[in-house]
Amino acid sequence: MKKGAYTLLITPFKKDYSLDEEALRRLVRIQVRSEITGIAPLGVTGENTLMTNDEVRRLVEIIVEEAKGKKDILPDICLAGTQESIDRAKMFADLGADYVVAYTPFMVLPTQSGLIKYYEQLADACPVPVILHSSKERTGVELAPETTAALAKHQNIAAIKDGKKELDHLAKIIYLTRNDDFLVFTGKDTTAFPTVAFGGAGSFTVSGNVIPDVMVKMINYALAGSNADANKLHTEYYPLFEAMRFESNPMATKKALEMMGIINGTLRPPLTELSEGKTKILESILKDRGLK
């Protein structure tokens, strides 16, 4: 798997909440024209759990049509059951995904040994490499660094996308897996540069929807050891990184893309429009950086 920056792609909807295929193709083409490393749809940013299986399939079909062979494609499974996850992973692979990302099972709250069994069974059955995805604030369960280190030894588990903000947590994963063929990515833009600076592989980025070239440039600077250049971009865009998480992801990201004239910004219920106050702050941040 390549180090770098992977955009956590939003899912555009029409005003009637149906999948906006034309807008999706437009978004994917923007990513393809950019220097971004890959496209990672169907996570929380992509409103996966608010979509039907047929919609999930169609979205991946479109992304593969537009981006296969140009960018790595890494859709998220976002399911809790082992067999259901295996079935969806195989579907993604059959459609042309290069990797599958797998959230920790939610609601059921498995133990760490249960998580190991889940990921090992998934990786054994999956035709393409698996990327672990841990974000306790979303699923209620977290992959402990020691659990991640155990899973890193599986030949079909390539990396982790970890959404925890605490840098000591990320540092421990990097330390424990330092001798394995395994990459550690952060899922937060605010920790992207610091994570790479102490040995991480890059980021899965929400801001990549809005500034893909900036994100990959910052990560590449950090990977090359040009920390001053990476830190300059980190500092310049830090307010935007924070803004992308206003209220509940992907509310701010869709609002930003709407302000930029790329999509209409519709969210599926129970998600709601970004508040007026946060919208004004976001608009100011975009204007200050020449994005609106």
TACORNOR-V468665 format. One record per residue. N is the residue number from 1. PSI is psi in degrees with one decimal (none if undefined). Layout:
n->N psi->PSI
n->N psi->PSI
//
This chain:
n->1 psi->142.4
n->2 psi->141.7
n->3 psi->156.6
n->4 psi->-152.0
n->5 psi->128.4
n->6 psi->123.6
n->7 psi->126.7
n->8 psi->87.6
n->9 psi->135.0
n->10 psi->163.5
n->11 psi->115.6
n->12 psi->138.8
n->13 psi->153.1
n->14 psi->172.4
n->15 psi->-24.4
n->16 psi->10.6
n->17 psi->3.7
n->18 psi->158.7
n->19 psi->127.8
n->20 psi->90.9
n->21 psi->-36.8
n->22 psi->-45.2
n->23 psi->-37.0
n->24 psi->-45.2
n->25 psi->-38.6
n->26 psi->-45.1
n->27 psi->-44.6
n->28 psi->-38.9
n->29 psi->-34.2
n->30 psi->-43.7
n->31 psi->-41.1
n->32 psi->-38.3
n->33 psi->-18.4
n->34 psi->-179.4
n->35 psi->8.9
n->36 psi->147.5
n->37 psi->-39.8
n->38 psi->174.9
n->39 psi->123.3
n->40 psi->88.4
n->41 psi->171.0
n->42 psi->21.4
n->43 psi->-159.2
n->44 psi->-41.4
n->45 psi->-30.5
n->46 psi->8.1
n->47 psi->36.0
n->48 psi->-48.0
n->49 psi->-6.7
n->50 psi->9.5
n->51 psi->153.4
n->52 psi->163.9
n->53 psi->-37.2
n->54 psi->-39.4
n->55 psi->-40.5
n->56 psi->-45.8
n->57 psi->-46.7
n->58 psi->-39.9
n->59 psi->-45.9
n->60 psi->-39.2
n->61 psi->-45.7
n->62 psi->-44.3
n->63 psi->-40.5
n->64 psi->-42.5
n->65 psi->-39.1
n->66 psi->-28.7
n->67 psi->-8.9
n->68 psi->130.3
n->69 psi->-8.0
n->70 psi->-39.8
n->71 psi->147.0
n->72 psi->142.4
n->73 psi->123.9
n->74 psi->75.0
n->75 psi->152.3
n->76 psi->137.5
n->77 psi->-51.1
n->78 psi->44.6
n->79 psi->161.0
n->80 psi->-30.4
n->81 psi->145.4
n->82 psi->-52.0
n->83 psi->-39.1
n->84 psi->-39.3
n->85 psi->-41.3
n->86 psi->-44.4
n->87 psi->-42.6
n->88 psi->-37.7
n->89 psi->-42.8
n->90 psi->-38.0
n->91 psi->-47.0
n->92 psi->-45.1
n->93 psi->-42.8
n->94 psi->-33.1
n->95 psi->-19.2
n->96 psi->10.3
n->97 psi->145.0
n->98 psi->-31.4
n->99 psi->164.2
n->100 psi->142.6
n->101 psi->140.4
n->102 psi->108.4
n->103 psi->148.8
n->104 psi->139.2
n->105 psi->135.0
n->106 psi->163.0
n->107 psi->-43.2
n->108 psi->-19.0
n->109 psi->63.7
n->110 psi->158.6
n->111 psi->173.5
n->112 psi->-37.7
n->113 psi->-34.4
n->114 psi->-37.4
n->115 psi->-41.3
n->116 psi->-45.9
n->117 psi->-42.9
n->118 psi->-51.8
n->119 psi->-35.9
n->120 psi->-42.5
n->121 psi->-39.3
n->122 psi->-47.9
n->123 psi->-36.0
n->124 psi->-34.9
n->125 psi->-16.9
n->126 psi->131.7
n->127 psi->-16.5
n->128 psi->162.5
n->129 psi->148.9
n->130 psi->140.4
n->131 psi->123.4
n->132 psi->148.3
n->133 psi->114.6
n->134 psi->127.0
n->135 psi->89.6
n->136 psi->-33.0
n->137 psi->-19.0
n->138 psi->-36.5
n->139 psi->-17.3
n->140 psi->-0.9
n->141 psi->144.6
n->142 psi->139.4
n->143 psi->116.2
n->144 psi->150.1
n->145 psi->-37.9
n->146 psi->-35.5
n->147 psi->-43.1
n->148 psi->-42.3
n->149 psi->-37.7
n->150 psi->-42.8
n->151 psi->-25.8
n->152 psi->-19.0
n->153 psi->-9.9
n->154 psi->133.5
n->155 psi->-18.6
n->156 psi->17.5
n->157 psi->114.8
n->158 psi->-29.0
n->159 psi->175.7
n->160 psi->140.4
n->161 psi->110.2
n->162 psi->124.4
n->163 psi->4.4
n->164 psi->137.2
n->165 psi->-25.1
n->166 psi->121.0
n->167 psi->-27.4
n->168 psi->-32.2
n->169 psi->-48.9
n->170 psi->-40.5
n->171 psi->-37.4
n->172 psi->-39.5
n->173 psi->-45.6
n->174 psi->-42.2
n->175 psi->-47.3
n->176 psi->-24.7
n->177 psi->14.4
n->178 psi->-24.7
n->179 psi->8.5
n->180 psi->158.9
n->181 psi->78.7
n->182 psi->136.6
n->183 psi->146.8
n->184 psi->118.6
n->185 psi->145.8
n->186 psi->151.4
n->187 psi->11.0
n->188 psi->127.9
n->189 psi->-32.9
n->190 psi->-22.1
n->191 psi->8.3
n->192 psi->-54.5
n->193 psi->-49.2
n->194 psi->-37.7
n->195 psi->-45.3
n->196 psi->-35.6
n->197 psi->-29.8
n->198 psi->26.9
n->199 psi->-0.1
n->200 psi->169.1
n->201 psi->-13.5
n->202 psi->-149.3
n->203 psi->152.1
n->204 psi->114.3
n->205 psi->128.0
n->206 psi->-42.5
n->207 psi->-17.8
n->208 psi->-21.3
n->209 psi->-31.6
n->210 psi->-40.9
n->211 psi->62.5
n->212 psi->-42.2
n->213 psi->-35.4
n->214 psi->-44.4
n->215 psi->-46.0
n->216 psi->-33.0
n->217 psi->-44.7
n->218 psi->-45.3
n->219 psi->-43.1
n->220 psi->-38.7
n->221 psi->-47.5
n->222 psi->-41.1
n->223 psi->-31.2
n->224 psi->-3.0
n->225 psi->9.3
n->226 psi->69.4
n->227 psi->-32.3
n->228 psi->-43.3
n->229 psi->-41.4
n->230 psi->-42.5
n->231 psi->-32.6
n->232 psi->-44.8
n->233 psi->-39.8
n->234 psi->-44.0
n->235 psi->-43.4
n->236 psi->-38.5
n->237 psi->4.6
n->238 psi->-43.4
n->239 psi->-35.7
n->240 psi->-40.9
n->241 psi->-44.6
n->242 psi->-41.0
n->243 psi->-31.8
n->244 psi->-16.5
n->245 psi->12.2
n->246 psi->132.1
n->247 psi->-76.1
n->248 psi->121.0
n->249 psi->132.4
n->250 psi->32.9
n->251 psi->-47.3
n->252 psi->-36.2
n->253 psi->-44.0
n->254 psi->-36.8
n->255 psi->-40.5
n->256 psi->-45.9
n->257 psi->-33.3
n->258 psi->-45.3
n->259 psi->-30.1
n->260 psi->-1.7
n->261 psi->24.4
n->262 psi->-38.9
n->263 psi->177.2
n->264 psi->-11.7
n->265 psi->7.1
n->266 psi->134.7
n->267 psi->148.9
n->268 psi->136.4
n->269 psi->145.4
n->270 psi->9.6
n->271 psi->147.9
n->272 psi->169.3
n->273 psi->146.7
n->274 psi->140.9
n->275 psi->158.6
n->276 psi->-42.4
n->277 psi->-46.9
n->278 psi->-33.2
n->279 psi->-41.0
n->280 psi->-41.3
n->281 psi->-46.3
n->282 psi->-44.1
n->283 psi->-41.2
n->284 psi->-41.4
n->285 psi->-43.3
n->286 psi->-42.3
n->287 psi->-41.1
n->288 psi->-26.9
n->289 psi->13.6
n->290 psi->26.9
n->291 psi->-5.1
n->292 psi->none
//
